[in-house]
């Protein structure tokens, strides 16, 4: 078979198998093994050995379970509940205030955890009942939580940035710095949208009743709930961005700091530690198995000369370097409808990155664009992960179709944020250049 026909066949089989509901790792891994055998015989299977050993020898990936453990301890200790209570008291008096406050808490949890699911599930359990009880639109409430939860992919410490650092052989500290401003800008765009829409349509997100509001003194007192988690977040991010410690050492500091924070609240128990360790191992194993399968898939595809094929195909389109870059973003968006962010990264970045560098684009900036796309993927139907996380915690009256409709305005906002970072690269690159 020609390389072009093999490419079409591989991706056609990939799409068909994904529609069956099989786990992504089994789909990608099985395709890699079958095509390696039929293309090169038993000798082709050895092509997957060296990438596997290479992946297992990447020391920076050791930070993933520690950052996840840090986030789980902070979540299980009730700190997220206290943060929402504080934001609830400060913002509840505004129309749309609870929605805006939810975005703020999601951004904070995102920086504590580094993954999307934790913030989405936590706020789904805490914030959603509070908003629905106060007659918030179910579409605005669920859409806010899903979009806010996706900020975990962009605001450091971010697991996707860690994985991208390995795939692209770039500095994880620079990538963390590049994601900070875009993440905060997206959070601000969500808040502005919620407040403006609540002002125009008061019935969508009414303010708290006067009797439910608290005094300014009570608002100041409740801020103490934010001190310790914000100190932990600031310490971890500062250690990485300012080069005080390595990524691994910063993740250890975060994990220990989270346990100290839980202990000060008398919430640290052996049961919590055991459950957090188990969940950390489970999530890390999922990420690493997907990465392993995608690395093998990439090794087989690269062995066919895919890099040359992709580059020739993009050049033949006559789109110019910006046209090619936009085409890449569109491909990320459509792949995100069906695939996990880790799988997309290992499948596309090794092919796209040489082209991006050849055009003179900054790989750190490109990594930020990729992660913004993955935020969109997490809430894009039909297989956005946050849609399924959210479905697991919403009351029976909210259907999957409701969740699909709820995210549309936020996908548009994310697309605008992506365009903004593309047009003004300094949004992502200014902080890394100043610090490094």
C-alpha positions in Angstrom: 0.0 0.0 0.0 1.1 3.6 -0.6 1.8 5.8 2.4 -1.3 7.9 1.6 -3.6 4.9 1.5 -2.1 3.5 4.7 -2.7 6.9 6.4 -6.4 7.0 5.3 -6.9 3.4 6.4 -5.2 3.9 9.8 -7.3 7.0 10.7 -10.5 5.5 9.3 -10.1 2.4 11.5 -9.3 4.8 14.4 -12.5 6.7 14.0 -14.6 3.6 13.5 -13.3 2.0 16.7 -13.7 5.1 18.7 -17.4 5.1 17.9 -17.7 1.7 19.5 -17.0 3.1 23.0 -13.8 1.1 23.5 -11.2 2.8 25.8 -8.9 5.1 23.8 -5.8 3.3 24.9 -7.1 -0.1 23.5 -8.1 1.5 20.3 -4.8 3.3 19.6 -2.7 0.5 21.0 -4.4 -2.3 19.0 -4.2 -0.3 15.7 -0.4 0.2 16.3 0.2 -3.5 16.9 -1.9 -4.7 14.0 -0.5 -2.2 11.4 3.1 -2.8 12.6 2.7 -6.5 12.1 1.0 -6.3 8.7 3.4 -3.7 7.3 6.7 -5.1 8.5 6.0 -8.5 10.1 7.2 -9.4 13.5 10.2 -7.1 13.2 7.8 -4.2 13.0 6.7 -4.8 16.6 10.2 -3.9 17.8 9.6 -0.3 16.5 7.4 0.2 19.6 10.0 -0.9 22.1 12.3 2.1 22.1 9.6 4.8 22.3 8.2 2.9 25.2 11.5 2.9 27.1 12.0 6.5 26.1 8.6 7.5 27.7 9.3 5.6 30.9 12.7 7.3 31.3 11.2 10.9 31.3 11.8 12.1 34.8 9.6 15.2 34.5 6.5 13.0 34.3 7.0 12.0 37.9 5.4 15.3 38.8 2.0 14.3 37.5 0.9 12.0 40.3 2.2 14.4 43.0 0.3 17.4 41.5 -2.9 15.2 41.3 -2.4 14.1 44.9 -2.0 17.7 46.0 -5.3 18.6 44.4 -7.2 15.6 45.8 -6.0 16.3 49.3 -7.1 20.0 49.0 -10.4 18.9 47.5 -11.2 16.2 50.1 -10.2 18.4 53.1 -13.2 20.7 52.4 -11.0 23.7 51.3 -13.0 24.0 48.1 -16.2 24.2 50.0 -14.8 27.0 52.2 -13.5 28.9 49.2 -16.9 28.8 47.5 -18.6 30.0 50.7 -16.2 33.0 50.8 -16.8 33.9 47.2 -20.5 33.2 47.6 -20.7 35.9 50.4 -18.7 38.4 48.4 -20.4 38.0 44.9 -23.9 36.8 45.7 -25.3 40.3 45.9 -24.7 40.9 42.2 -26.9 39.6 39.4 -24.8 36.7 38.0 -22.6 37.0 41.1 -22.8 33.3 42.0 -21.8 32.3 38.4 -18.9 34.8 38.4 -17.8 33.5 41.8 -18.0 29.9 40.6 -15.5 30.8 37.8 -13.2 32.4 40.3 -13.3 29.3 42.5 -12.8 27.0 39.5 -9.7 29.0 38.5 -8.3 28.6 42.0 -9.1 24.9 42.1 -7.6 24.6 38.6 -4.3 26.0 39.9 -4.4 23.6 42.8 -5.1 20.5 40.8 -3.9 20.9 37.2 -6.7 18.7 35.8 -10.2 19.6 34.6 -12.3 16.9 36.2 -11.7 17.9 39.8 -13.0 21.4 39.5 -15.9 20.4 37.4 -17.1 17.7 39.7 -16.4 19.7 42.9 -18.3 22.8 41.7 -21.0 20.5 40.3 -21.6 19.2 43.8 -21.2 22.5 45.6 -22.1 25.4 43.3 -24.8 23.9 41.1 -27.3 23.2 43.8 -26.7 26.8 45.2 -27.3 28.4 41.8 -30.4 26.2 40.9 -31.9 26.9 44.4 -31.7 30.6 43.6 -33.4 30.2 40.2 -30.4 30.4 38.0 -30.9 29.2 34.4 -29.8 25.5 34.3 -28.0 26.3 31.0 -26.0 29.2 32.5 -25.2 27.3 35.7 -24.0 24.1 34.1 -22.2 25.9 31.3 -20.3 28.1 33.7 -19.1 25.1 35.8 -18.0 23.1 32.8 -16.1 26.1 31.2 -14.6 27.1 34.6 -13.5 23.5 35.2 -11.6 23.4 31.9 -9.4 26.2 33.1 -7.4 23.5 34.9 -5.8 22.6 31.6 -4.3 26.1 31.2 -3.6 27.7 34.6 -0.4 26.3 36.1 0.5 23.8 37.4 -1.0 22.1 34.3 -0.7 18.4 33.5 -1.1 19.0 29.7 1.8 21.5 29.8 3.9 18.9 31.6 3.2 16.3 28.9 3.7 18.8 26.1 7.1 19.7 27.6 8.1 16.1 27.2 6.7 15.7 23.7 8.1 19.0 22.4 11.3 18.9 24.4 10.6 22.4 25.8 10.9 23.9 29.3 7.9 23.1 31.5 8.6 26.3 33.5 8.3 28.5 30.4 5.1 26.6 29.4 3.6 27.2 32.9 4.4 30.9 32.6 2.9 31.1 29.1 -0.4 29.7 30.3 -1.0 32.0 33.2 -2.2 35.2 31.5 -4.3 33.4 28.8 -5.9 31.4 31.6 -6.7 34.5 33.6 -8.0 36.4 30.5 -10.3 33.5 29.7 -11.6 33.4 33.3 -12.2 37.2 33.0 -14.0 36.8 29.7 -16.3 34.2 31.3 -17.1 36.5 34.2 -17.8 39.5 31.9 -20.2 37.4 29.8 -22.1 36.1 32.9 -22.4 39.5 34.4 -23.4 41.3 31.2 -26.0 38.6 30.3 -27.4 38.6 33.8 -27.8 42.4 33.6 -29.6 42.1 30.2 -31.7 39.1 31.3 -32.1 39.4 35.1 -34.2 36.2 35.3 -31.3 34.1 34.2 -29.1 34.8 37.2 -30.9 36.8 40.0 -29.0 38.3 42.9 -29.3 37.0 46.4 -32.2 38.2 48.4 -31.4 41.0 50.8 -31.9 38.8 53.9 -29.3 36.3 52.6 -26.6 38.9 52.3 -23.9 39.3 55.0 -22.2 42.3 56.5 -18.8 43.6 55.3 -17.2 42.4 58.5 -18.5 38.8 57.9 -17.1 39.1 54.3 -13.6 40.0 55.7 -13.7 37.1 58.2 -14.6 34.5 55.6 -11.5 35.5 53.5 -9.3 33.5 55.9 -10.4 30.4 54.1 -8.5 31.6 51.1 -5.2 32.3 52.8 -3.7 28.8 53.1 -4.7 27.4 49.7 -3.6 30.6 47.9 -0.2 30.4 49.8 0.3 26.8 48.6 -0.6 27.7 45.0 1.6 30.8 45.0 4.5 28.8 46.5 4.3 26.0 43.9 3.9 28.4 40.9 6.7 30.7 42.1 9.1 27.8 42.8 8.7 26.6 39.2 8.4 30.0 37.3 11.3 31.7 39.2 13.6 28.6 39.0 13.8 28.1 42.7 13.2 24.4 42.4 12.6 21.9 39.6 9.1 20.8 38.6 9.5 17.6 40.6 10.6 19.4 43.8 7.7 21.9 43.4 5.2 19.1 43.1 6.6 17.6 46.4 6.3 21.0 48.1 2.7 21.2 46.9 1.8 17.7 48.1 3.3 18.3 51.5 1.7 21.8 51.7 -1.7 20.3 50.9 -1.3 17.7 53.7 -0.3 20.4 56.2 -3.4 22.5 55.1 -5.7 19.5 55.6 -4.0 18.8 59.0 -4.6 22.3 60.3 -8.3 21.8 59.6 -8.1 18.4 61.4 -9.3 16.7 58.2 -6.2 14.7 57.4 -6.9 11.0 58.0 -5.4 7.8 56.8 -8.5 7.1 54.8 -8.2 10.4 53.0 -4.5 9.7 52.2 -5.2 6.2 51.0 -8.1 7.3 48.8 -6.1 10.2 47.4 -3.1 7.9 46.7 -5.3 5.4 45.0 -7.0 8.0 42.8 -3.7 9.6 42.0 -2.3 6.3 40.8 -5.5 5.6 38.8 -5.4 9.0 36.9 -1.7 8.8 36.4 -2.0 5.2 35.0 -4.7 6.4 32.6 -2.6 9.3 31.3 0.5 7.1 31.0 -1.2 4.2 29.2 -2.8 6.6 26.7 0.6 8.3 26.2 2.2 4.9 25.7 -0.3 3.8 23.1 -0.1 7.1 21.3 3.7 7.0 21.3 3.6 3.5 19.7 1.0 4.8 17.1 3.3 7.7 16.4 6.3 5.5 16.0 4.5 3.3 13.4 3.1 6.3 11.5 6.5 8.1 11.5 8.1 4.9 10.3 5.9 5.3 7.2 7.4 8.7 6.5 4.3 10.5 7.8 6.2 13.8 8.6 7.1 14.2 5.0 3.6 13.4 3.9 1.9 15.8 6.3 4.4 18.6 5.5 4.0 18.1 1.7 0.2 18.0 2.1 0.1 21.2 4.0 2.5 23.0 1.7 0.4 21.9 -1.4 -2.6 23.7 0.0 -1.0 27.0 -0.6 -2.4 28.5 2.6 0.8 30.3 3.7 2.2 29.9 7.2 -0.8 31.5 9.0 -3.3 29.5 6.9 -1.4 26.3 7.9 -1.5 27.4 11.6 -5.2 28.0 11.4 -5.7 24.6 9.7 -3.8 23.0 12.7 -6.1 24.7 15.2 -9.2 23.5 13.3 -7.8 19.9 13.3 -7.2 20.1 17.0 -10.9 21.2 17.5 -12.3 18.3 15.5 -10.0 15.7 17.0 -11.0 17.1 20.4 -14.6 16.0 19.7 -13.6 12.4 19.8 -10.1 12.0 21.5 -8.5 12.6 24.8 -6.0 15.6 25.0 -3.1 13.3 25.7 -3.8 11.1 22.7 -4.2 14.2 20.4 -0.9 15.5 21.7 1.1 12.4 21.0 -0.6 11.9 17.6 -0.2 15.4 16.2 2.5 17.4 18.0 5.4 15.3 16.7 4.0 15.9 13.1 3.1 19.5 13.5 6.0 20.9 15.6 8.7 20.6 12.9 6.4 22.5 10.5 5.7 25.1 13.1 9.4 25.7 13.9 10.1 25.8 10.1 7.7 28.7 9.8 9.5 30.5 12.6 6.7 30.2 15.2 7.6 29.9 18.8 6.9 26.3 20.1 6.0 27.7 23.6 3.3 29.9 22.0 2.1 27.0 19.9 1.9 24.8 23.0 -0.3 27.4 24.6 -2.6 27.5 21.6 -2.8 23.7 21.7 -3.8 23.7 25.4 -6.5 26.4 24.7 -7.8 24.1 22.0 -7.9 21.2 24.5 -10.0 23.4 26.8 -12.5 23.7 24.0 -12.3 19.9 23.5 -13.2 19.2 27.1 -16.6 20.9 26.7 -17.3 20.2 23.0 -20.0 17.6 22.1 -20.3 14.8 21.6 -17.4 13.4 23.7 -16.1 16.3 25.7 -15.0 14.9 29.1 -16.5 17.7 31.2 -19.9 17.0 29.7 -19.7 13.5 31.1 -18.2 14.6 34.4 -21.1 17.1 34.7 -23.8 14.6 33.8 -22.6 12.5 36.7 -23.5 15.1 39.3 -26.5 17.1 37.9 -30.0 16.4 39.1 -32.3 14.2 37.1 -34.1 17.1 35.4 -31.0 18.1 33.5 -30.5 16.0 30.3 -27.4 15.5 28.2 -29.0 17.7 25.5 -29.2 20.5 28.1 -25.5 20.2 28.8 -24.7 20.3 25.1 -26.7 23.5 24.7 -25.2 25.1 27.9 -21.6 25.1 26.6 -22.2 26.8 23.2 -21.6 30.4 24.5 -18.5 29.3 26.3 -17.0 27.5 23.3 -17.5 30.7 21.4 -15.7 32.7 24.2 -12.8 30.1 24.1 -12.6 30.5 20.3 -12.3 34.2 20.8 -9.6 33.7 23.5 -7.7 31.5 21.1 -7.9 34.1 18.3 -6.7 36.7 20.8 -3.6 34.8 21.7 -2.9 34.0 18.0 -3.2 37.6 17.0 -1.2 38.9 20.1 1.4 36.2 20.9 2.9 38.4 23.7 -0.1 37.5 25.8 1.5 34.1 26.2 5.1 35.0 25.6 5.7 38.1 27.6 5.9 36.5 31.0 8.3 33.7 29.9 10.5 36.3 28.2 10.6 38.4 31.3 11.3 35.6 33.7 13.7 33.6 31.5 
